[in-house]
């Protein structure tokens, strides 16, 4: 119990000393140790990296998974899907795959064709469009999955891991700097008091008692100066060590970002752009047939985006509906 009380009193004293030093610096009543220009530049770049990482992460999440998100029953849950994914992430479990908008549309078209008659011209067209939309939806799901692994995961890892460590070390460096400046101020005051106490009064014009008190005060302030110098050396050592640790972390931000994104892209294995282009071409052809465009049924003018030669160049094209 005594140990805890002593530690509590010591921590309270340190906190009070830092608070006094910080307040005096704000009012211009105390000197402040300034970091070098290179260190300040690293701090500014780190803050800029963190701010832009947060903005890019949020906007990418909105792009990949905009709200409101439709559920399987046709309703819309603005936050339900996000809450469920958050719970799965905290429980360290795999998030179940969801149907995309294209797959849901394909399901509705297939059910409509089944009810209206799959052998009718409208039913046949609905079935073909549904197949194209289903492929588009599957490609969209693959893209979201690969983008989450290869792009968003490194950003989250930086914000939730590296940046927390950097912030912790920066706060510790700030405290070490306050301790250092408080020790400098204490030493300065002790030296000023010692110089004042060492001014020996004239023994003939001063009482012997005051002369003895002056000598005693001088000895006390001499001990105080020695103690302050020792504390300053310790504080300077701790500050230098913490500054070096923080500098190494700040200098490693760029290389950490690059290496993690490279590993993320390697794990993600994004589909080739030709695959996405083929899926979108199928969707254009199918929608043209559903809307009754003459160029999409094999005759007349060509579908938007190219002439008849572009349809022959696409080895995965669906051909005329």
C-alpha positions as CSV (number, residue, x, y, z in Angstrom):
1,X,0.0,0.0,0.0
2,X,2.9,2.4,0.9
3,X,4.5,1.5,-2.4
4,X,1.4,2.3,-4.4
5,X,0.9,5.6,-2.5
6,X,4.5,6.6,-3.2
7,X,4.2,5.7,-6.9
8,X,0.9,7.6,-7.1
9,X,2.5,10.7,-5.4
10,X,5.5,10.5,-7.8
11,X,3.3,10.2,-10.9
12,X,1.2,13.2,-9.6
13,X,4.4,15.2,-9.1
14,X,5.6,14.4,-12.6
15,X,2.2,15.3,-14.1
16,X,2.1,18.6,-12.2
17,X,5.6,19.5,-13.3
18,X,4.8,18.8,-17.0
19,X,1.5,20.8,-16.7
20,X,3.4,23.8,-15.2
21,X,6.1,23.6,-18.0
22,X,3.5,23.3,-20.7
23,X,1.5,26.3,-19.4
24,X,4.5,28.5,-19.0
25,X,5.5,27.7,-22.6
26,X,2.1,28.7,-23.9
27,X,2.4,32.0,-22.1
28,X,6.0,32.5,-23.2
29,X,7.4,32.3,-19.7
30,X,9.6,29.3,-20.3
31,X,12.1,28.2,-22.9
32,X,11.2,25.3,-25.2
33,X,13.6,22.8,-26.8
34,X,13.0,22.9,-30.6
35,X,13.4,19.8,-32.8
36,X,15.5,20.1,-35.8
37,X,14.0,20.9,-39.2
38,X,14.4,17.4,-40.6
39,X,12.5,16.0,-37.6
40,X,9.7,18.6,-38.0
41,X,9.5,17.7,-41.7
42,X,9.1,14.0,-40.8
43,X,6.3,14.9,-38.3
44,X,4.5,17.0,-40.9
45,X,4.7,14.2,-43.6
46,X,3.5,11.6,-41.1
47,X,0.4,13.7,-40.2
48,X,-0.3,14.3,-43.9
49,X,0.1,10.6,-44.6
50,X,-2.3,9.7,-41.8
51,X,-5.0,12.3,-42.9
52,X,-4.9,11.3,-46.6
53,X,-4.9,7.6,-45.7
54,X,-8.1,8.1,-43.7
55,X,-9.8,10.1,-46.5
56,X,-8.8,7.5,-49.2
57,X,-9.9,4.6,-47.0
58,X,-13.4,6.2,-46.3
59,X,-14.0,7.1,-49.9
60,X,-12.9,3.7,-51.2
61,X,-15.3,2.0,-48.8
62,X,-18.1,4.2,-50.0
63,X,-17.2,3.4,-53.6
64,X,-17.0,-0.4,-53.0
65,X,-20.0,-0.6,-50.7
66,X,-22.3,2.4,-50.8
67,X,-25.2,2.8,-48.4
68,X,-28.0,2.0,-48.4
69,X,-27.3,-1.6,-49.3
70,X,-30.1,-3.9,-50.5
71,X,-30.7,-7.1,-48.6
72,X,-32.1,-10.4,-49.9
73,X,-35.7,-9.4,-49.3
74,X,-35.7,-6.3,-51.4
75,X,-35.5,-3.9,-48.5
76,X,-32.7,-1.5,-47.8
77,X,-30.7,-1.4,-44.6
78,X,-28.5,1.7,-44.4
79,X,-26.3,0.5,-41.5
80,X,-27.3,-3.1,-40.9
81,X,-24.8,-4.6,-43.3
82,X,-22.0,-2.5,-42.0
83,X,-22.8,-3.4,-38.4
84,X,-22.9,-7.1,-39.3
85,X,-19.5,-6.9,-41.0
86,X,-18.1,-5.1,-38.1
87,X,-19.2,-7.8,-35.7
88,X,-17.7,-10.5,-38.0
89,X,-14.5,-8.6,-38.1
90,X,-14.2,-8.2,-34.4
91,X,-15.1,-11.9,-33.9
92,X,-12.3,-12.8,-36.4
93,X,-14.7,-14.7,-38.6
94,X,-15.2,-14.6,-42.3
95,X,-17.9,-12.3,-43.6
96,X,-20.5,-14.3,-45.5
97,X,-20.7,-13.4,-49.2
98,X,-23.6,-11.2,-50.3
99,X,-25.5,-11.0,-53.5
100,X,-24.6,-7.9,-55.5
101,X,-27.0,-5.6,-57.3
102,X,-26.4,-7.2,-60.6
103,X,-27.0,-10.7,-59.2
104,X,-30.2,-9.6,-57.5
105,X,-31.4,-8.0,-60.8
106,X,-30.5,-11.3,-62.6
107,X,-32.5,-13.2,-60.1
108,X,-35.6,-11.0,-60.6
109,X,-35.3,-11.2,-64.4
110,X,-35.0,-15.0,-64.3
111,X,-38.0,-15.3,-62.1
112,X,-39.9,-12.9,-64.4
113,X,-39.0,-15.0,-67.4
114,X,-40.1,-18.1,-65.7
115,X,-43.5,-16.6,-64.8
116,X,-44.1,-14.8,-68.1
117,X,-43.0,-17.7,-70.2
118,X,-39.4,-18.7,-71.0
119,X,-40.4,-19.7,-74.6
120,X,-41.8,-16.2,-75.4
121,X,-39.5,-13.7,-77.1
122,X,-39.6,-11.4,-74.1
123,X,-38.9,-14.4,-71.8
124,X,-35.9,-15.5,-73.9
125,X,-34.5,-12.0,-73.8
126,X,-34.9,-11.8,-70.1
127,X,-33.1,-15.0,-69.6
128,X,-30.1,-13.9,-71.7
129,X,-30.0,-10.5,-69.9
130,X,-30.2,-12.3,-66.6
131,X,-27.2,-14.4,-67.5
132,X,-25.2,-11.3,-68.4
133,X,-26.2,-9.5,-65.2
134,X,-25.3,-12.5,-63.2
135,X,-21.8,-12.5,-64.7
136,X,-21.5,-8.8,-64.1
137,X,-22.5,-9.3,-60.5
138,X,-20.0,-12.0,-59.9
139,X,-17.3,-9.9,-61.4
140,X,-18.3,-7.0,-59.1
141,X,-18.1,-9.3,-56.0
142,X,-14.6,-10.5,-57.1
143,X,-13.5,-6.9,-57.5
144,X,-14.8,-5.9,-54.1
145,X,-13.1,-8.9,-52.5
146,X,-9.7,-8.3,-54.2
147,X,-9.8,-4.6,-53.6
148,X,-10.5,-5.1,-49.9
149,X,-7.5,-7.5,-49.6
150,X,-5.0,-5.7,-51.8
151,X,-5.9,-2.1,-51.1
152,X,-8.0,-1.5,-48.0
153,X,-6.3,-4.0,-45.7
154,X,-2.9,-2.3,-45.8
155,X,-4.5,1.1,-45.2
156,X,-6.4,-0.3,-42.1
157,X,-3.3,-2.0,-40.9
158,X,-1.4,1.3,-41.0
159,X,-4.1,3.3,-39.2
160,X,-4.9,0.6,-36.6
161,X,-1.3,-0.6,-36.0
162,X,1.6,1.5,-37.2
163,X,-0.1,4.9,-36.6
164,X,-1.1,4.0,-33.0
165,X,2.5,3.0,-32.3
166,X,3.8,6.2,-33.8
167,X,1.2,8.3,-31.9
168,X,2.2,6.6,-28.6
169,X,5.9,7.3,-29.2
170,X,5.2,10.9,-30.2
171,X,3.3,11.5,-27.0
172,X,6.1,9.9,-25.0
173,X,8.6,12.2,-26.9
174,X,6.5,15.2,-26.0
175,X,6.5,14.2,-22.3
176,X,10.3,13.6,-22.4
177,X,10.7,17.0,-23.9
178,X,8.6,18.6,-21.2
179,X,10.7,16.8,-18.6
180,X,13.9,18.0,-20.2
181,X,12.8,21.6,-20.3
182,X,11.6,21.5,-16.7
183,X,15.0,20.2,-15.7
184,X,16.7,23.0,-17.6
185,X,14.5,25.6,-15.9
186,X,15.1,24.0,-12.4
187,X,18.9,24.1,-13.0
188,X,18.7,27.7,-14.2
189,X,16.9,28.8,-11.1
190,X,19.2,26.8,-8.8
191,X,22.3,28.4,-10.3
192,X,20.7,31.9,-10.0
193,X,19.9,31.2,-6.3
194,X,23.4,29.8,-5.7
195,X,25.0,32.9,-7.3
196,X,23.0,35.1,-5.0
197,X,23.8,33.0,-1.9
198,X,27.5,33.0,-2.6
199,X,27.7,36.8,-2.4
200,X,29.5,37.0,0.9
201,X,28.4,39.9,3.1
202,X,30.9,42.1,4.9
203,X,31.7,40.5,8.2
204,X,32.4,43.8,9.9
205,X,29.0,45.3,8.9
206,X,26.9,42.1,9.3
207,X,26.0,40.1,12.2
208,X,27.9,36.8,12.6
209,X,24.6,34.9,12.6
210,X,23.6,36.2,9.1
211,X,27.1,35.3,7.8
212,X,26.7,31.8,9.0
213,X,23.2,31.5,7.5
214,X,24.5,32.8,4.1
215,X,27.3,30.2,4.0
216,X,24.8,27.5,4.9
217,X,22.4,28.6,2.2
218,X,25.2,28.6,-0.3
219,X,26.1,25.0,0.5
220,X,22.4,24.0,0.2
221,X,22.1,25.6,-3.2
222,X,25.3,24.0,-4.3
223,X,23.9,20.6,-3.5
224,X,20.7,21.6,-5.3
225,X,22.7,22.6,-8.4
226,X,24.5,19.2,-8.4
227,X,21.1,17.4,-8.1
228,X,19.6,19.5,-10.9
229,X,22.6,18.8,-13.2
230,X,22.3,15.0,-12.6
231,X,18.5,15.1,-13.4
232,X,19.2,17.1,-16.5
233,X,21.7,14.6,-17.8
234,X,19.2,11.7,-17.2
235,X,16.4,13.7,-18.9
236,X,18.7,14.6,-21.8
237,X,19.6,10.9,-22.3
238,X,16.0,9.8,-22.2
239,X,14.9,12.5,-24.6
240,X,17.7,11.7,-27.1
241,X,16.8,8.0,-26.9
242,X,13.1,8.6,-27.5
243,X,13.8,11.1,-30.3
244,X,15.8,8.4,-32.1
245,X,13.1,5.8,-31.7
246,X,10.4,8.2,-33.0
247,X,12.6,9.3,-35.9
248,X,13.1,5.7,-37.0
249,X,9.4,5.1,-37.0
250,X,8.7,8.2,-38.9
251,X,11.3,7.4,-41.5
252,X,9.8,3.9,-42.0
253,X,6.3,5.1,-42.9
254,X,6.9,5.3,-46.7
255,X,8.7,2.0,-47.0
256,X,6.0,0.3,-44.8
257,X,3.2,1.6,-47.0
258,X,4.9,0.4,-50.2
259,X,5.8,-3.1,-49.0
260,X,2.4,-3.7,-47.6
261,X,0.6,-2.6,-50.7
262,X,2.8,-4.8,-52.8
263,X,2.1,-7.8,-50.6
264,X,-1.6,-7.0,-50.7
265,X,-1.7,-6.8,-54.5
266,X,0.2,-10.1,-54.7
267,X,-2.4,-11.8,-52.4
268,X,-5.3,-10.2,-54.1
269,X,-4.5,-11.2,-57.7
270,X,-6.8,-8.7,-59.3
271,X,-8.7,-10.1,-62.4
272,X,-7.3,-9.0,-65.7
273,X,-9.0,-5.8,-67.2
274,X,-10.0,-7.8,-70.3
275,X,-12.2,-10.0,-68.1
276,X,-14.1,-7.0,-66.8
277,X,-14.3,-5.5,-70.3
278,X,-15.8,-8.8,-71.6
279,X,-18.4,-8.8,-68.9
280,X,-19.4,-5.2,-69.5
281,X,-19.7,-5.9,-73.3
282,X,-22.0,-8.8,-72.6
283,X,-24.1,-6.5,-70.5
284,X,-24.3,-3.9,-73.3
285,X,-25.3,-6.5,-75.8
286,X,-27.9,-8.0,-73.6
287,X,-29.4,-4.7,-72.6
288,X,-29.6,-3.6,-76.2
289,X,-31.6,-6.8,-77.0
290,X,-34.0,-6.1,-74.1
291,X,-34.5,-2.5,-75.2
292,X,-35.1,-3.5,-78.8
293,X,-32.1,-1.9,-80.4
294,X,-31.7,-3.1,-84.0
295,X,-27.9,-3.3,-83.8
296,X,-27.9,-5.7,-80.9
297,X,-29.8,-8.6,-82.6
298,X,-27.1,-9.2,-85.2
299,X,-28.3,-6.8,-88.0
300,X,-28.5,-3.1,-88.6
301,X,-26.1,-0.8,-86.9
302,X,-23.5,-1.9,-84.4
303,X,-23.9,-1.6,-80.6
304,X,-22.5,1.4,-78.9
305,X,-18.7,1.4,-78.2
306,X,-17.5,0.1,-81.6
307,X,-18.4,-1.3,-85.0
308,X,-18.9,-4.9,-86.2
309,X,-15.1,-5.5,-86.1
310,X,-15.0,-4.9,-82.3
311,X,-17.5,-7.8,-81.9
312,X,-15.2,-10.1,-83.8
313,X,-12.2,-9.1,-81.8
314,X,-13.8,-10.1,-78.5
315,X,-13.2,-13.8,-78.1
316,X,-15.5,-13.9,-75.1
317,X,-18.3,-11.9,-76.6
318,X,-21.8,-13.4,-76.4
319,X,-22.5,-12.8,-80.1
320,X,-25.9,-11.8,-81.3
321,X,-28.8,-12.5,-79.0
